[in-house]
Amino acid sequence: MADDEWTVVTKKSKIKPFKKSLKRDNDKVKPKDIQDKLPAIEPFISLISNEITSTKPDCVCYGIGSLSQKSSQYQLALLLLLQPCFEKIYIYDPIMTPNEIQYYNEIGLKVLDMFTDGKYKAVKPTVFYMPHCDNFLYEAVLEANFDNLHLINILGNSFQTYNEMLIELPYPHLIKSFNLVTETKIEINVGTAFNNLSWHSFRNEMKGLEQALEKIELQ
């Protein structure tokens, strides 16, 4: 990964090694299983591609999980159909097996070899694809990028749902983002792989404050 593409936020971060499952190490990825999922997903692609307003942003994918699971196969199928929209796609899941890593490399995805609690700071327009990820990962992404929220979009769990659940400790950036986010519900009706999925865009709080101050000075 080039240094000019990512800035790693190292404060309070730690590198998590890949977790290996001996039972799954010998599993073979079956590309046909993913290919078979594409027709079911394809009709819904425009719902997301129309939201991508930046020219060739990067994509970071967290939480796909085991490709032996149907829901994971559907989630990967969606990513592959969106692949032409992105400059580069980075992917990480702590339960990836060597065979899955090899498969991701073969299909043009870049596997992250280090994971600092999800705290990667985007320095160019970036879509974070995070289906069914845990709350702490959303908090980590927002913490790392809170000064430049306008650079990122999140395709993942509905923030509105989080807001309605009145989430409290320990997610201060997630809670603060509720007032900065515009959410579009994405309905993809294929089992539970995409339930609660939304597209999130953000306005930059500091940028908005600076613009407001400029208007005051002009007056």
Secondary structure as the mmCIF struct_conf table of DSSP 4:
data_model
#
loop_
_struct_conf.conf_type_id
_struct_conf.id
_struct_conf.beg_label_comp_id
_struct_conf.beg_label_asym_id
_struct_conf.beg_label_seq_id
_struct_conf.end_label_comp_id
_struct_conf.end_label_asym_id
_struct_conf.end_label_seq_id
TURN_TY1_P TURN_TY1_P1 ASP A 3 GLU A 5
STRN STRN1 TRP A 6 VAL A 8
TURN_TY1_P TURN_TY1_P2 LYS A 11 LYS A 12
STRN STRN2 ILE A 15 ILE A 15
HELX_LH_PP_P HELX_LH_PP_P1 LYS A 16 LYS A 19
TURN_TY1_P TURN_TY1_P3 LEU A 22 ASN A 26
HELX_LH_PP_P HELX_LH_PP_P2 ASP A 27 VAL A 29
HELX_RH_AL_P HELX_RH_AL_P1 PRO A 31 GLN A 35
TURN_TY1_P TURN_TY1_P4 ASP A 36 LYS A 37
HELX_RH_AL_P HELX_RH_AL_P2 LEU A 38 ILE A 41
HELX_RH_3T_P HELX_RH_3T_P1 GLU A 42 PHE A 44
HELX_RH_AL_P HELX_RH_AL_P3 ILE A 45 SER A 49
TURN_TY1_P TURN_TY1_P5 ASN A 50 GLU A 51
BEND BEND1 SER A 54 LYS A 56
STRN STRN3 ASP A 58 TYR A 62
TURN_TY1_P TURN_TY1_P6 LEU A 67 SER A 68
BEND BEND2 GLN A 69 GLN A 69
HELX_RH_AL_P HELX_RH_AL_P4 LYS A 70 LEU A 82
HELX_RH_3T_P HELX_RH_3T_P2 GLN A 83 CYS A 85
BEND BEND3 GLU A 87 GLU A 87
STRN STRN4 ILE A 89 TYR A 92
TURN_TY1_P TURN_TY1_P7 PRO A 94 ILE A 95
HELX_RH_AL_P HELX_RH_AL_P5 PRO A 98 GLU A 106
TURN_TY1_P TURN_TY1_P8 ILE A 107 GLY A 108
STRN STRN5 LYS A 110 VAL A 111
BEND BEND4 ASP A 113 ASP A 113
STRN STRN6 THR A 116 THR A 116
TURN_TY1_P TURN_TY1_P9 ASP A 117 GLY A 118
STRN STRN7 TYR A 120 ALA A 122
BEND BEND5 VAL A 123 LYS A 124
STRN STRN8 THR A 126 MET A 130
TURN_TY1_P TURN_TY1_P10 PRO A 131 HIS A 132
HELX_RH_AL_P HELX_RH_AL_P6 ASN A 135 ASN A 145
HELX_RH_3T_P HELX_RH_3T_P3 PHE A 146 LEU A 151
STRN STRN9 ILE A 152 ASN A 157
HELX_RH_AL_P HELX_RH_AL_P7 PHE A 159 GLU A 164
TURN_TY1_P TURN_TY1_P11 MET A 165 LEU A 166
TURN_TY1_P TURN_TY1_P12 LEU A 169 PRO A 170
HELX_RH_AL_P HELX_RH_AL_P8 PRO A 172 SER A 177
TURN_TY1_P TURN_TY1_P13 PHE A 178 LEU A 180
STRN STRN10 VAL A 181 LYS A 185
BEND BEND6 VAL A 190 VAL A 190
TURN_TY1_P TURN_TY1_P14 GLY A 191 ASN A 196
STRN STRN11 LEU A 197 PHE A 202
HELX_RH_AL_P HELX_RH_AL_P9 GLU A 205 LEU A 218
#
